[in-house]
Amino acid sequence: MSDSREWEAGMRSVELFEQAVKLLPGGVNSPVRAFNAVGGQPFFVDRAQGPYVWDADGNRYIDYVCSWGPLILGHSPPDVVEAVISAARKGTSFGAPHEGEITLAQEVCRMMPSVELVRMVNSGTEATMSAVRLARGFTGRSKIVKFEGCYHGHADAFLIKAGSGAATFGVPNSPGVTENTVSDTLIATYNDIETVAEQFEAHGDDIAAVIVEPVAGNMGCVPPADGFLEGLRDLCDKYEALLVFDEVITGFRVARGGAQERFGVRADLTTLGKVLGGGLPVGAYGGRADIMAKISPVGPVYQAGTLSGNPLAMAAGLATLRRLNDDPSIYLRLEDMGRKMAQNLESAARDAGVPLTVNRVGSMLGFFFNEGPVDSYEAVTASDSNKFPIFFNALLGHGVSIAPSAFESLFVSDAHTDEVLDSTATALRIAFEKTLEAPRAKGA
């Protein structure tokens, strides 16, 4: 990679982007990919293997996006690729039941004991919106509680003070979300159990569920404070509401049994995605059998999907989960690699004299350009926003790819080795030195 001060997309990526903007809104199929928050144009990926991606101009990057979290084994692991190829030879879509749905469901229920029955869907958004509909149908109540900065997909009920792309573009309340939808979504402060208690005191008889990212992953990585998840469990029990854990990111990522295993708190309903699909589009929601019995065709709460349980996605997910189960050392390696990446970030920032807070849960990390602690959306947004674009582009210029948003997490995979992390450390030192050139943002 070039040692030039400013990273720029290569000629082929520029050509592809020029074609894309004529056909796709903003040239992309998901907003943050457009690089609006970091300046310039995105690179286009040509191929990926292990911890690396190569762009259309032949440049190689160490990848900490990992497809925004799913690729816990790295890119193109041979056993997952072979499982997909084998499944494709039998047919790419059936629109009918098949054995692969059963075997993946068995694996999910075995790894997550709170999930007694599971429904496969096609995305994390579909999982969360279905889980909330189910919670309302089960309880006969209309309101939900969500947390400022937590992102649960792009369904209307969730695009109210959401994190991730909504925060990146400064549009936490998306046009198109109706006032009636807003009135049924109550906002609380992540890691502040008192704000949740206040909502229950005011609306307890009408709250169907609390939905939460047990580790907030769409405002960077923000772990739950001691007692926070336990407090949510207690309040939901007291008011007979359902506790929904959005484990689309944390599921099978922060532990075999997700955040519920890591923190010892059991949800009534759980939403899953990302790692579950092994890199293919997939989502799922599941939980207590009596709640899931309300879903059609058994119960009256309707939800359906043509490609739900797609055989290729089921095969990729099963190969991934079996690998996670068969290798007893994998989560120890992920923990170790995640710890080393956090140490590299902290050390490089300290040497450069850049204020930085690093949060980590297993192989999931977030960093913030402030002195911390960072335990809420307010603390996240207090970061020095001028530094991130300079840091991001300096990293790209030295062959390291992270998400093009200060409000996203970094992910380490089992393919990231000590050698790869050592190479990353060199790029981090250079990137942090360049952030000193940024004027301090107002209020940071």
C-alpha positions as CSV (number, residue, x, y, z in Angstrom):
1,M,0.0,0.0,0.0
2,S,1.0,3.6,-0.6
3,D,2.5,5.7,2.2
4,S,0.8,8.8,0.9
5,R,-0.9,11.1,3.4
6,E,-4.4,10.7,1.9
7,W,-6.0,7.4,0.9
8,E,-7.9,7.4,-2.3
9,A,-9.9,4.8,-4.0
10,G,-8.1,3.2,-7.0
11,M,-9.1,3.8,-10.6
12,R,-11.2,0.6,-10.9
13,S,-13.1,1.3,-7.7
14,V,-13.8,4.8,-8.9
15,E,-15.1,3.5,-12.2
16,L,-17.3,1.0,-10.5
17,F,-18.7,3.7,-8.1
18,E,-19.5,5.9,-11.0
19,Q,-21.5,3.1,-12.5
20,A,-23.2,2.3,-9.2
21,V,-24.4,5.8,-8.5
22,K,-26.4,5.7,-11.7
23,L,-28.2,2.5,-10.6
24,L,-28.3,2.4,-6.8
25,P,-29.2,5.2,-4.4
26,G,-25.9,6.7,-3.3
27,G,-24.2,3.9,-5.2
28,V,-24.7,1.4,-2.4
29,N,-27.2,-1.0,-1.0
30,S,-26.6,0.0,2.7
31,P,-25.9,3.6,3.6
32,V,-22.8,3.5,5.7
33,R,-20.9,1.8,2.8
34,A,-21.0,5.0,0.8
35,F,-18.1,6.5,2.9
36,N,-20.0,9.8,3.4
37,A,-18.9,9.9,7.0
38,V,-15.2,9.5,6.2
39,G,-14.9,11.3,2.9
40,G,-14.0,10.1,-0.5
41,Q,-15.4,7.1,-2.4
42,P,-15.5,3.5,-1.2
43,F,-13.3,0.7,-2.5
44,F,-15.0,-2.2,-4.2
45,V,-14.2,-5.6,-2.9
46,D,-13.0,-8.2,-5.5
47,R,-12.3,-11.2,-3.2
48,A,-11.6,-12.1,0.3
49,Q,-9.7,-14.9,2.2
50,G,-9.0,-15.4,5.8
51,P,-8.4,-12.0,7.5
52,Y,-7.9,-10.2,4.2
53,V,-10.0,-8.5,1.5
54,W,-8.7,-7.4,-1.9
55,D,-10.2,-4.4,-3.7
56,A,-10.9,-4.2,-7.4
57,D,-7.5,-2.5,-7.9
58,G,-5.6,-5.4,-6.3
59,N,-4.9,-3.7,-3.0
60,R,-5.0,-6.0,0.1
61,Y,-6.4,-4.9,3.4
62,I,-6.5,-6.6,6.9
63,D,-10.2,-6.7,7.5
64,Y,-11.8,-5.8,10.9
65,V,-15.3,-5.3,9.4
66,C,-15.8,-9.1,8.9
67,S,-19.0,-8.3,6.9
68,W,-20.2,-6.3,9.9
69,G,-19.7,-9.3,12.3
70,P,-20.8,-12.6,10.7
71,L,-17.4,-13.9,9.7
72,I,-16.2,-15.2,13.0
73,L,-14.1,-17.8,11.2
74,G,-12.7,-15.3,8.7
75,H,-13.4,-15.0,5.0
76,S,-14.2,-18.1,2.9
77,P,-13.4,-20.8,5.4
78,P,-13.1,-24.0,3.4
79,D,-15.5,-26.1,5.4
80,V,-18.2,-23.4,5.1
81,V,-17.6,-22.9,1.4
82,E,-17.8,-26.6,0.8
83,A,-21.0,-26.9,2.7
84,V,-22.6,-24.2,0.6
85,I,-21.4,-25.8,-2.7
86,S,-22.7,-29.2,-1.6
87,A,-26.1,-27.7,-0.7
88,A,-26.3,-25.7,-4.0
89,R,-25.8,-28.9,-6.0
90,K,-29.1,-30.1,-4.5
91,G,-31.0,-26.9,-5.2
92,T,-30.7,-23.2,-4.2
93,S,-34.3,-22.7,-2.9
94,F,-37.2,-24.9,-2.2
95,G,-40.0,-22.9,-0.7
96,A,-40.7,-26.1,1.3
97,P,-39.4,-27.8,4.5
98,H,-36.1,-29.5,4.3
99,E,-33.8,-31.3,6.8
100,G,-31.3,-28.5,6.9
101,E,-33.7,-26.3,8.8
102,I,-34.1,-28.9,11.5
103,T,-30.4,-29.5,12.0
104,L,-29.5,-25.8,12.3
105,A,-32.5,-25.3,14.7
106,Q,-31.2,-28.2,16.8
107,E,-27.8,-26.5,17.0
108,V,-29.2,-23.2,18.0
109,C,-31.4,-24.6,20.7
110,R,-28.5,-26.6,22.0
111,M,-26.2,-23.6,22.2
112,M,-28.8,-21.2,23.6
113,P,-30.9,-22.9,26.2
114,S,-33.4,-20.0,26.4
115,V,-34.4,-20.8,22.8
116,E,-36.9,-23.7,23.0
117,L,-38.4,-23.1,19.6
118,V,-36.9,-21.0,16.7
119,R,-38.3,-19.5,13.5
120,M,-35.8,-18.9,10.7
121,V,-36.1,-15.6,8.7
122,N,-33.8,-13.7,6.3
123,S,-32.3,-10.8,8.1
124,G,-31.7,-9.3,11.6
125,T,-34.3,-6.6,10.8
126,E,-36.9,-9.3,10.0
127,A,-36.1,-11.1,13.2
128,T,-36.5,-8.1,15.5
129,M,-39.6,-6.8,13.9
130,S,-41.2,-10.3,14.1
131,A,-40.1,-10.7,17.7
132,V,-41.7,-7.4,18.7
133,R,-45.0,-8.3,16.9
134,L,-44.9,-11.6,18.7
135,A,-44.4,-9.9,22.0
136,R,-47.3,-7.7,21.4
137,G,-49.5,-10.6,20.3
138,F,-48.5,-12.7,23.3
139,T,-49.0,-10.0,25.9
140,G,-51.9,-8.1,24.3
141,R,-50.0,-4.8,24.9
142,S,-48.9,-2.2,22.4
143,K,-45.7,-0.4,23.7
144,I,-42.1,-1.4,23.6
145,V,-39.1,0.1,25.4
146,K,-35.9,0.5,23.4
147,F,-32.6,2.3,24.2
148,E,-31.1,5.4,22.9
149,G,-28.3,4.5,20.5
150,C,-29.3,0.8,20.2
151,Y,-30.1,-0.3,16.6
152,H,-32.5,-3.1,15.9
153,G,-32.8,-2.9,12.1
154,H,-34.7,-0.5,9.9
155,A,-38.3,-1.4,10.9
156,D,-40.3,1.7,11.7
157,A,-40.6,1.0,15.4
158,F,-36.8,1.0,15.8
159,L,-35.8,4.1,13.9
160,I,-36.2,6.4,16.9
161,K,-33.0,7.5,18.5
162,A,-31.2,4.6,16.8
163,G,-27.4,4.1,16.5
164,S,-25.3,2.9,13.6
165,G,-26.0,4.4,10.2
166,A,-28.8,6.6,11.6
167,A,-26.3,8.3,14.0
168,T,-23.6,8.4,11.4
169,F,-25.8,10.5,9.1
170,G,-27.3,12.6,11.9
171,V,-30.8,11.4,11.2
172,P,-31.9,9.5,14.3
173,N,-35.6,10.0,13.5
174,S,-36.1,8.8,10.0
175,P,-38.7,10.5,7.7
176,G,-41.5,8.0,7.0
177,V,-41.8,6.9,10.6
178,T,-45.4,7.8,11.7
179,E,-46.4,9.6,14.9
180,N,-48.4,6.6,15.9
181,T,-45.4,4.4,15.6
182,V,-43.3,6.8,17.7
183,S,-46.0,6.9,20.4
184,D,-45.7,3.1,20.9
185,T,-41.9,3.2,21.2
186,L,-40.6,4.4,24.6
187,I,-37.0,5.5,24.9
188,A,-34.7,4.7,27.9
189,T,-31.0,5.3,28.5
190,Y,-28.7,2.4,27.9
191,N,-27.0,1.3,31.2
192,D,-29.4,3.5,33.3
193,I,-31.9,1.1,34.9
194,E,-33.7,4.1,36.5
195,T,-34.9,5.4,33.2
196,V,-36.4,2.0,32.4
197,A,-38.1,1.9,35.8
198,E,-39.6,5.3,35.1
199,Q,-41.1,4.0,31.8
200,F,-42.6,1.0,33.6
201,E,-44.0,3.2,36.3
202,A,-45.7,5.4,33.7
203,H,-46.8,2.8,31.2
204,G,-46.3,-0.6,32.8
205,D,-49.7,-2.0,32.0
206,D,-49.2,-1.3,28.3
207,I,-45.5,-2.4,27.8
208,A,-45.3,-5.6,25.9
209,A,-41.5,-5.9,25.8
210,V,-38.1,-4.4,26.4
211,I,-35.7,-4.9,23.5
212,V,-32.0,-4.4,24.1
213,E,-28.7,-5.2,22.5
214,P,-27.1,-6.9,25.6
215,V,-23.8,-5.5,24.3
216,A,-24.6,-2.3,22.3
217,G,-22.9,-2.9,19.0
218,N,-24.2,-0.1,16.9
219,M,-22.9,2.9,18.8
220,G,-19.5,1.2,18.9
221,C,-19.1,-1.5,21.4
222,V,-20.6,-0.5,24.8
223,P,-20.8,-3.4,27.4
224,P,-23.7,-3.6,29.9
225,A,-22.9,-2.1,33.3
226,D,-22.9,-4.4,36.3
227,G,-26.5,-5.2,37.2
228,F,-28.1,-3.6,34.2
229,L,-29.2,-6.7,32.4
230,E,-30.3,-8.3,35.7
231,G,-32.3,-5.1,36.4
232,L,-34.1,-5.4,33.1
233,R,-34.9,-9.0,33.8
234,D,-36.4,-8.0,37.2
235,L,-38.5,-5.2,35.8
236,C,-39.9,-7.4,33.0
237,D,-40.8,-10.1,35.6
238,K,-42.4,-7.5,37.9
239,Y,-44.6,-6.0,35.2
240,E,-45.1,-9.2,33.2
241,A,-43.5,-7.9,30.1
242,L,-41.1,-9.8,27.8
243,L,-37.4,-9.3,27.7
244,V,-36.1,-9.5,24.2
245,F,-32.3,-9.7,23.6
246,D,-31.2,-8.6,20.2
247,E,-28.3,-10.9,19.8
248,V,-27.9,-10.4,16.0
249,I,-24.4,-9.2,16.7
250,T,-23.5,-10.9,20.0
251,G,-25.1,-14.3,19.3
252,F,-22.3,-16.9,19.0
253,R,-19.9,-14.0,18.8
254,V,-19.1,-13.1,22.5
255,A,-19.6,-16.7,23.7
256,R,-21.0,-20.0,22.3
257,G,-24.3,-19.1,24.0
258,G,-24.1,-15.4,23.2
259,A,-24.4,-12.6,25.7
260,Q,-26.9,-14.7,27.7
261,E,-24.2,-17.2,28.5
262,R,-21.5,-14.5,29.0
263,F,-23.6,-12.4,31.4
264,G,-25.8,-15.1,32.9
265,V,-29.2,-13.4,32.1
266,R,-31.9,-15.3,30.3
267,A,-34.2,-13.6,27.8
268,D,-37.8,-14.5,26.9
269,L,-37.1,-14.0,23.2
270,T,-33.9,-13.8,21.3
271,T,-33.1,-12.5,17.9
272,L,-30.2,-13.8,15.9
273,G,-28.4,-13.2,12.6
274,K,-24.8,-12.6,11.3
275,V,-22.7,-15.5,12.7
276,L,-25.9,-17.7,12.5
277,G,-25.7,-17.6,8.7
278,G,-21.9,-18.1,8.3
279,G,-21.8,-15.2,5.9
280,L,-25.0,-15.8,4.0
281,P,-28.2,-13.7,4.6
282,V,-30.1,-15.1,7.5
283,G,-31.9,-14.2,10.7
284,A,-33.9,-16.0,13.4
285,Y,-36.0,-15.4,16.5
286,G,-36.8,-17.8,19.2
287,G,-37.5,-18.3,22.9
288,R,-39.9,-19.9,25.3
289,A,-42.1,-22.5,23.8
290,D,-45.3,-20.9,25.1
291,I,-44.5,-17.6,23.5
292,M,-43.4,-19.1,20.2
293,A,-46.6,-21.1,20.1
294,K,-48.4,-17.9,19.3
295,I,-46.7,-17.8,15.8
296,S,-48.7,-19.0,12.8
297,P,-49.5,-21.7,11.8
298,V,-49.8,-22.8,15.4
299,G,-51.0,-19.4,16.7
300,P,-52.6,-16.2,15.5
301,V,-49.5,-14.0,15.1
302,Y,-48.7,-14.0,11.4
303,Q,-45.2,-14.0,9.9
304,A,-44.0,-15.7,6.7
305,G,-41.1,-15.6,4.2
306,T,-40.5,-17.1,0.8
307,L,-36.8,-17.7,1.4
308,S,-36.9,-18.4,5.1
309,G,-34.9,-21.5,5.9
310,N,-33.0,-21.2,2.6
311,P,-30.9,-24.4,2.1
312,L,-27.7,-22.5,1.3
313,A,-28.0,-20.3,4.4
314,M,-28.8,-23.2,6.6
315,A,-25.8,-25.1,5.3
316,A,-23.4,-22.2,5.9
317,G,-24.8,-21.6,9.4
318,L,-24.6,-25.2,10.4
319,A,-21.0,-25.5,9.2
320,T,-20.1,-22.4,11.2
321,L,-21.8,-23.4,14.4
322,R,-20.4,-26.9,14.2
323,R,-16.9,-25.5,13.8
324,L,-17.5,-23.3,16.9
325,N,-18.7,-26.3,18.9
326,D,-16.1,-28.8,17.7
327,D,-13.0,-26.7,18.5
328,P,-12.9,-26.2,22.2
329,S,-10.1,-23.6,21.9
330,I,-11.7,-21.3,19.4
331,Y,-13.3,-18.9,21.9
332,L,-10.0,-18.8,23.9
333,R,-8.2,-17.7,20.8
334,L,-10.9,-15.2,19.9
335,E,-10.6,-13.8,23.5
336,D,-6.9,-13.6,23.2
337,M,-6.9,-11.9,19.8
338,G,-9.5,-9.4,20.9
339,R,-7.5,-8.6,24.0
340,K,-4.4,-8.1,21.9
341,M,-6.2,-5.8,19.5
342,A,-7.5,-3.7,22.4
343,Q,-4.0,-3.4,23.8
344,N,-2.6,-2.4,20.4
345,L,-5.2,0.3,20.1
346,E,-4.5,1.7,23.6
347,S,-0.8,1.5,23.2
348,A,-0.7,3.2,19.8
349,A,-3.0,6.0,21.0
350,R,-1.1,6.5,24.2
351,D,2.3,6.8,22.3
352,A,0.8,9.3,20.0
353,G,-0.8,11.3,22.8
354,V,-4.3,10.8,21.5
355,P,-7.1,10.5,24.1
356,L,-8.8,7.1,23.5
357,T,-11.2,4.8,25.3
358,V,-11.4,1.1,24.1
359,N,-14.3,-1.1,25.0
360,R,-14.2,-4.9,24.4
361,V,-16.3,-7.9,24.9
362,G,-14.5,-11.0,23.6
363,S,-13.7,-10.5,19.9
364,M,-15.9,-7.4,19.6
365,L,-14.4,-4.0,20.1
366,G,-15.1,-0.3,20.0
367,F,-12.9,2.7,20.4
368,F,-13.8,6.3,21.1
369,F,-11.8,9.5,20.8
370,N,-12.4,10.7,24.3
371,E,-11.0,9.9,27.8
372,G,-14.1,7.9,28.9
373,P,-15.6,6.0,30.4
374,V,-17.9,5.3,27.5
375,D,-21.0,3.6,28.8
376,S,-23.9,5.4,27.1
377,Y,-25.0,6.9,23.8
378,E,-24.3,10.4,25.3
379,A,-20.7,9.4,26.1
380,V,-20.3,7.9,22.6
381,T,-21.4,11.1,20.9
382,A,-19.0,13.1,23.1
383,S,-16.1,11.6,21.1
384,D,-14.0,14.0,19.0
385,S,-15.8,13.5,15.6
386,N,-13.0,15.3,13.6
387,K,-10.5,12.6,14.4
388,F,-12.2,9.5,13.0
389,P,-12.2,10.3,9.3
390,I,-8.4,11.1,9.4
391,F,-7.8,7.9,11.4
392,F,-9.9,5.8,9.1
393,N,-8.2,7.0,5.9
394,A,-4.8,6.7,7.4
395,L,-5.5,3.1,8.3
396,L,-6.8,2.3,4.8
397,G,-3.6,3.9,3.4
398,H,-1.6,1.4,5.4
399,G,-3.7,-1.7,4.5
400,V,-6.1,-1.9,7.4
401,S,-9.9,-1.8,6.9
402,I,-12.4,-0.9,9.6
403,A,-16.0,0.2,9.4
404,P,-16.4,3.6,7.8
405,S,-18.3,4.9,10.8
406,A,-17.3,5.9,14.3
407,F,-20.5,4.3,15.5
408,E,-19.7,0.7,14.6
409,S,-17.8,-2.1,16.2
410,L,-14.6,-3.9,15.1
411,F,-14.5,-7.6,14.9
412,V,-11.6,-10.0,15.2
413,S,-12.0,-13.5,13.6
414,D,-10.3,-16.8,14.1
415,A,-8.3,-16.1,11.0
416,H,-6.6,-13.1,12.6
417,T,-3.2,-14.3,13.8
418,D,-0.5,-12.7,16.0
419,E,1.4,-11.8,12.8
420,V,-1.7,-10.1,11.4
421,L,-2.3,-8.1,14.6
422,D,1.4,-7.1,14.7
423,S,1.1,-5.7,11.2
424,T,-2.0,-3.9,12.3
425,A,-0.2,-2.4,15.3
426,T,2.2,-0.7,12.9
427,A,-0.6,0.9,10.9
428,L,-2.3,2.0,14.1
429,R,0.7,3.9,15.3
430,I,0.9,5.8,12.0
431,A,-2.9,6.5,12.0
432,F,-3.0,7.8,15.5
433,E,-0.1,10.2,14.8
434,K,-2.0,11.6,11.8
435,T,-5.1,12.2,13.9
436,L,-3.1,14.9,15.8
437,E,-3.5,17.0,12.7
438,A,-7.3,17.2,13.2
439,P,-8.8,20.3,14.9
440,R,-10.7,19.4,18.0
441,A,-14.5,19.1,17.4
442,K,-16.7,21.5,19.3
443,G,-18.0,19.9,22.5
444,A,-15.6,17.0,22.3
